[in-house]
Amino acid sequence: SAIFEKAATGLVRELNDPYSELLAPKANEDFNRNVGGRYGGVGMLLEEQKNTGPIRVVVSRVFPHTPAEEGGVLEGDQIVKVDSLNVTGVTKIDSVSNALRGIAGTTVHVTYARQGVTEPIKLSFKRAVIHVPAVPYATLVGDHIGYIPLQTFNENTAEEVRDAARSGLLKAPRAWCSIFGTTAAATWGNHSTCPRPSSTTRPPSVARG
């Protein structure tokens, strides 16, 4: 119950241990999903956008080989409704994400608004187990700098970075020059010039569905 949860949270707080934390069941579920890199859903990364009007929940990325990709969802599509949840300017992005996620094999109905299309787009998806790769790709910047972007940190990150560094495109690096933010860079040959992290702004609220 909520009373026991608050009591347990207080006990953990009294430990004064910065490395001890009590996670509620919902928070623990989210933590395990993020660490594991897998979840039941349709395969979209959602983002809150606000230009001149109310906040919109839009698709910022469609993960490959997922129900969302197979259904024709495009980046920039605005989510209008998920099952019985009407997505308005005050709807939290977490509520939309929670409505999209669920047990693999179950069905979810989603209504989209797409720029240039007058009528709402209504689609039905069968949820699947979605794997979110930590390393979406690897490439060379110039002739001597390998670039490996990290879009998330989970239990597969180290293995995926190692595989990318050992791939045919990126031969074994002379030395890792830096790992910062969401990118990792390495030098090849005798070159020691490393890319510097650019100034960043606070990222928008995002969630997976």
C-alpha positions in Angstrom: 0.0 0.0 0.0 1.0 3.6 -0.3 1.5 3.9 3.5 4.0 1.0 3.6 5.8 2.4 0.5 6.2 5.8 2.2 7.4 4.1 5.4 10.0 2.1 3.5 11.1 5.1 1.6 11.7 6.9 4.9 13.7 4.0 6.3 16.0 4.0 3.2 16.4 7.8 3.4 17.6 7.4 7.0 20.5 5.3 5.8 22.1 8.5 4.4 23.6 6.3 1.7 23.7 8.1 -1.7 23.8 4.7 -3.4 20.7 3.3 -1.8 17.3 4.0 -3.3 13.9 2.4 -3.0 12.0 2.0 -6.3 8.2 1.8 -6.3 6.9 -1.1 -8.5 6.2 1.3 -11.4 9.6 2.9 -11.2 11.3 -0.5 -10.9 9.5 -1.7 -14.0 10.7 1.4 -15.9 14.2 1.0 -14.6 14.4 -2.7 -15.6 13.0 -1.9 -19.1 15.6 0.9 -19.7 18.5 -1.2 -18.4 17.4 -4.3 -20.3 16.9 -2.4 -23.6 13.7 -4.3 -24.3 10.0 -3.6 -23.7 6.6 -4.5 -25.0 5.2 -1.9 -27.4 5.0 -0.7 -30.9 8.5 0.7 -31.4 8.4 4.5 -31.3 10.3 7.3 -29.5 8.0 10.0 -28.5 8.8 13.7 -27.9 6.9 16.7 -26.5 6.9 19.6 -28.9 5.6 23.1 -28.3 5.9 25.9 -30.9 3.2 28.5 -30.7 0.3 26.4 -29.6 -0.3 23.7 -27.0 2.1 20.9 -26.3 2.0 18.1 -28.9 3.2 14.5 -28.5 4.9 13.5 -31.8 6.9 10.6 -33.1 10.6 11.6 -33.1 11.9 8.2 -34.2 10.5 4.9 -35.4 12.7 1.9 -34.4 13.5 -0.5 -37.3 11.7 -3.9 -37.6 8.9 -2.9 -35.3 5.1 -2.8 -35.6 5.3 1.0 -35.9 7.7 0.7 -38.9 5.6 -2.0 -40.6 2.4 0.1 -40.1 3.9 3.1 -41.9 4.3 5.4 -38.9 6.5 8.4 -39.9 8.7 10.7 -37.8 6.7 13.9 -37.1 3.4 12.1 -36.8 1.3 13.6 -34.0 -0.4 11.1 -31.7 -4.1 12.2 -31.2 -5.5 9.1 -29.5 -4.4 5.8 -28.0 -7.3 3.4 -27.4 -9.6 5.5 -25.2 -7.0 8.0 -24.2 -7.5 11.4 -26.0 -4.2 13.1 -26.3 -4.7 16.8 -25.6 -2.3 19.7 -24.9 -2.3 18.8 -21.2 -1.8 15.1 -21.6 1.5 13.9 -20.1 3.9 12.1 -22.4 4.3 9.3 -19.9 0.6 8.7 -20.0 0.8 8.3 -23.8 3.8 6.0 -23.5 2.1 3.9 -20.9 -0.9 3.5 -23.1 1.2 2.3 -26.0 3.3 -0.2 -24.1 1.9 -3.5 -22.9 2.2 -7.3 -23.2 3.6 -8.5 -26.5 0.8 -10.0 -28.6 -1.9 -7.6 -27.4 -3.5 -5.0 -29.7 -3.5 -1.2 -29.4 -5.4 1.3 -31.5 -3.7 4.6 -32.3 -4.9 7.7 -34.2 -2.4 10.1 -35.8 -2.4 13.5 -37.4 0.1 13.9 -40.2 1.1 17.1 -41.9 -0.4 17.4 -45.4 -3.1 14.7 -44.6 -6.5 16.1 -43.9 -8.1 13.1 -42.3 -6.8 11.4 -39.1 -4.9 8.2 -39.6 -6.2 5.3 -37.6 -3.9 2.2 -37.2 -4.1 -1.0 -35.1 -0.8 -2.6 -33.9 0.0 -5.9 -32.3 2.5 -5.1 -29.6 5.9 -6.9 -29.9 9.1 -7.1 -27.8 11.0 -4.0 -28.9 14.8 -4.1 -28.8 16.3 -0.6 -28.5 19.9 -0.7 -29.8 22.4 1.3 -27.8 24.5 1.8 -30.9 22.4 2.6 -34.0 25.4 2.8 -36.4 29.1 3.5 -36.5 31.1 5.5 -39.1 34.3 7.3 -39.8 34.7 11.1 -39.5 37.5 11.9 -41.9 40.1 9.2 -42.3 41.3 8.7 -38.7 38.4 9.3 -36.3 35.7 6.7 -35.6 32.3 7.9 -34.4 30.0 5.7 -32.4 26.8 7.4 -31.2 25.1 6.0 -28.1 21.4 6.6 -28.0 20.9 4.8 -24.6 22.8 3.1 -21.8 21.7 -0.4 -21.0 23.1 -3.9 -20.3 24.0 -4.3 -24.0 25.9 -1.0 -24.4 29.4 -2.2 -23.7 29.1 -5.2 -26.0 27.6 -3.1 -28.8 30.3 -0.5 -28.6 32.9 -3.2 -28.7 31.3 -4.8 -31.7 31.1 -1.5 -33.5 34.8 -0.8 -32.8 35.8 -4.2 -34.1 33.6 -4.1 -37.1 35.0 -4.1 -40.6 34.3 -0.4 -41.0 36.1 0.6 -37.7 39.3 -1.2 -37.3 40.9 -1.6 -33.9 41.5 2.0 -32.6 44.9 3.2 -31.5 43.3 4.7 -28.4 40.0 5.9 -27.2 40.3 9.6 -26.9 37.1 10.4 -25.1 33.6 9.2 -24.1 31.3 12.1 -23.3 27.6 12.7 -23.3 26.1 10.4 -25.8 29.1 9.9 -28.1 32.2 7.9 -28.1 35.2 8.7 -30.2 38.5 7.0 -31.0 41.6 7.8 -32.9 43.2 5.8 -35.7 46.8 6.0 -36.9 49.0 8.7 -35.4 46.3 11.4 -35.3 45.4 12.6 -31.9 42.8 15.3 -32.7 39.5 14.4 -31.0 36.1 16.0 -31.4 35.1 18.2 -28.5 31.6 18.0 -27.0 29.5 20.8 -28.3 27.4 23.0 -26.0 24.1 21.4 -25.2 20.7 22.6 -24.3 18.2 20.8 -22.1 16.7 18.0 -24.2 12.9 17.7 -24.7 10.9 15.2 -22.7 10.9 11.9 -24.5 9.4 8.5 -23.9 9.1 5.1 -25.7 5.9 3.5 -26.9 
